[in-house]
Amino acid sequence: MPNIFWFYGLTIIGMGMIGFTIFNKKNTVMISLVFFLMVSFLTVSEFFVLTIFDGYAYRPEVFTDPFADDIIGYILGNVFLWAGTANLVVNFALGIRWIILIAGAFMLIETWCLHMGIYEHHWWRTYMTGITVIVGLSVIKIWISKLNPEKYQFLRYVTFYLLALQFIHVPSHLLLLAGKQHYSIGWDENFYRDSILFGLPYHAGMSFIFLFFCCVLQKRFWKLAPILIFGLSDFILVNMNILIFQDQWNYFYLSIFRATSLVIFVLYKQYVDTELLAKKWIQQEKGAS
């Protein structure tokens, strides 16, 4: 059986957990927030452990390039499984005993993946996965519980910063895998790793701009500033031959992607603020008091 089917299986398990949570809790705001926040955590952690320090490797055998295989393996093998598990923990208020059991399950899955040859360790070890699961799920559970804007404004800003990073970085990730564009900076011999080593810090910087103009400043007209700044920055990178287009992709198409990311981010921020942070949690706290 091709390796990729096992990764599809992990994706289906994760999507099943998300579907189960939606069916039982019907709180799409909370579920989507946990999903995006967990994906943000994974994106940052994989940047260091996988991209920079080469801790392990995924082997879905979709691409001939090993690091491109790592990217698709991470997306299919981790994203939905982690996000689905996090939603179970947060939305069903699972305690530390459940989290420890889940960590054990993740370690068993990892051991099985190692045995099947669809995943391999370099310096990473299975017990590190168990510790990461316990810490990660505990953090996101506490994080979500503290997102009352009246008390934890800074945490709210950090949350929207991480969400902005996702809405900016994920489309570029997909465009890289699709062979439409990449960043060429010469920091690594591998085409894909070189692009991500520059791309994620670049997008992380732009996420601060999104946060400042869309969350800190309250005037509506300031919300246009990020796309203008992003457009100018991309234009400079194109002329410096750092941002490279391929397969009939061009600056105009990328600008549409950037604008779409900004619109999605602004609408989602308003959705979360209005439906969850500004109303439901405050009402729950008043009810509890």
N, C-alpha and C positions, 0 to 999 in steps of 0.2 A: 504494500500500500504506500503511495507517495507520502512523503513527510508532511506536506501541506495539509492533508486531511486531519491530522492530529491537531494542528493549530486551529483549523475550523472547528474542531470539537470543543476546544477550550473557549473559543468565541461563543459558540452556541450555549455552553454552560453559563457563561457570564450574562448573555442576553436573556437566558431563562430566569436567572436570579433577578434581573431588572424587571422583566415582565411580571414575575411573581410579586415583586414589591409594588409595582404600579397597580396590579389587580387588587391587592389587599389594602393598600394605603391610599391610592388615588390622589396622591399629593405630588403632582408633576413638577411643581416648583422645587420642592425639597429634593426630589429624586434627580432632577436635572442638575441642580446645584452641586450635589454630592458627586455626580458623574463627572462634571467638568472640573471640579476641584481635585478629585483624585487623579484624573488624567494630567492635570497640571503638575501635581506632585511627581507622577511617574515620568513626565517629560524632563523635569529638572534632574531627577535622580538618575535616569538613563543617560542623560548627557554626560554626567560625571563618571558613573560606573561603567557604562558600555562604551561611550564615544571616546572619552579622554583616557580612562584607565584600563579599558579592554578587560573587564572582569570576567566576561563569559561570552558565548556566541550562540545564536539561534541558527538552526539548520532546516528551514522549511523547503529549501531547494527550489525556489521560484526564480531567483536571479543567479547569473553566473558570478557576479561580484559578491564576495562574502559579506561585505558590510551592508550592501543593499538587502541581502538576505536577513541580516540582523534587524534592519528597520522593519521589514514586513513581519518578521517573527515577533518582534516586540509589539507591533500593533495588534496582530491577531492573537498572540499568546498571552498578553498581559492586560491590555487596555480594558476589555470588557469583563475579564475575570476579576480584576482588581476593583473596577467600578461597581460591578454587581455585588461583590462581597461587601464593599464599603456601604452600599445602600441597605443591605440586610442589617448590618451592624448599627447604622445610624437610625434608620426608620423603625426598626423593631427593638431599639434600645438594648442590644445584646451586651452582656457584661464581660468582664475580663476572662471568665472561664470559657465562654464561647469564643472569645478572641484567641485564646490559647489553643483551643481545639481547631479553629480555622488555620492557625499558624502550622499546626501539625499536618493538616490536610494539604496545605501549600507545599510543605516539605516532602510529603509523599508524592505529590504530582511532579515536583522537580526531580525526585529520585527516579520516578518512572520515565520522565523525559530523557534523563541521562542514560538510562538503560536502553531506551529505544533509539538513541543516537540522534535525536532531533534537537538536542541542546547539549552544550558542553561547557565545563568550567575551565577558566584559566587560573586566576587566583581566588575567585569567589568560591564560597563553600555553602553547603545546604543550610547549616545552622544559621548563617548570616541571613538567609531568606526568612527563617523563622523569626529571628529578632526583628527584621524589617517589617514583617507583617504585624507583629504585636505592637511595635511603635507606631507604624503608619496608621493602623485602624484606630488605635487609641487617640492619636493626635487628631484625626479627622472627626472623630466623635466629639471630642472636647471643643474643637474648632467650630463646628456647626452649632453647638449648644451656646456658644458665646457671641453669636452674630446678631446681637441686639444693637442697632445703630445708636441708641441713646446712651449706651454704656461703653461700647467697644468700637468707636469710630475708626481707630487705626487698623484694627483687625478687618473691618469692612473694606477699607482701602486696599489692604494687602490681598484680600479675596478677589476684588475686582481687578487688581493688577495681574494676578495669576490667570484670571479668566480672559483678560485682554491678550495675554501671552498665548493662550490656546487659540483664540480666534485669529491671531496673526500667524502663528507658527505652523499650525496644522495644515492650512492650505499650501504653504510653501513646502512642507514635508511631502505632500501628495504630488505637487508639481515636480519635485525632485525625482520621485520614483517614476513618474510618468514621462520623464525625459524632456520636460518643457523648459526648465530653467535650473540654474545652479549658481552658487557662489564659488569663485575661484580665487583663493588667496595665497595658495602655496604653502599652507601650514602642514599639510599631510599629503603623502603620495596617493592615498586612496581618494578617488573622485568624490564619493558620497560623504566620507568622513570630513574631508576638507570643507565641503559646502556647509555641513552642520556646525563645524567648529567656529565658523564665522556667522552662520545664519542665526543660531539661537541667541548668542549675545547681542547681535544686531536687533533682532526682534524683541529681546528683553528690554533694550534701550527704548525702542519705539513704544513698548507697552507703558512705560512711564509717561510718555507724551499722551497716549490715549487716556491714562488715568487722570492726568492733570487737567486736560481740557474737557473731559467728559464727566468727571466725578468731582473734582475739587472746585473748578469754576462752574458756576450755576447758569450762566447766560447761554441761551441756545445757540447763538451764532458762533460761539467758541468751539462748538462740536465739529465745525468744518475744518478747524485748524490742523488736526492730526493728519487728515488725508492730504492736505497741501504740503505739510512737512514731510510726510512719508513719500509723496510723489517727488519732491525735490531731492530727497535723499536717494531714492532709487535711481533718479536721473543721473545723479553724480556717480553712483556706483556703476551704472551702465557705461558712462563715458570713461571711467577708470578701468574698464574691462574686468571688474570684479563680479558684477551681476551679468551672467551670460544667458542669452535666450537661445532656444533650439526648437526645431520642428515647427516652424512658422509661428511660434509664440512671440509676443512682442511687448513693448512697454505699455501700449494701450490696454491690452488684455490684462496685464498685471495690475494696472491702475483700477480696472473694474473689480478685480479680486480684492484689492486693498479697500476700496470704497464699500464693497459688500461686507467685508470683515468689520469695518467701522459701524455700519448700519446695524448689523447683527448684534454687535457688542452693546451699542446704545439701547436698542430695543430690549435686549435681555436684561441689562442693568435696570431699566425702568420696570420691567416685569418682576424681577426679584424684589426690588425695593418696595414696589406697590403691594404685591400679593403676599410676600412672605416677611421680609425684614421689618417693614414699616407697620404691618398690621398684625399678622398672626402671632409672631413671637412676643410682641408687646402685650397683646391680649392674653396670651398664655401666662405671662408673668403677672399681669394684673389679677388673673383668675387664681393663680397660685398664692398670691399675697392676700 
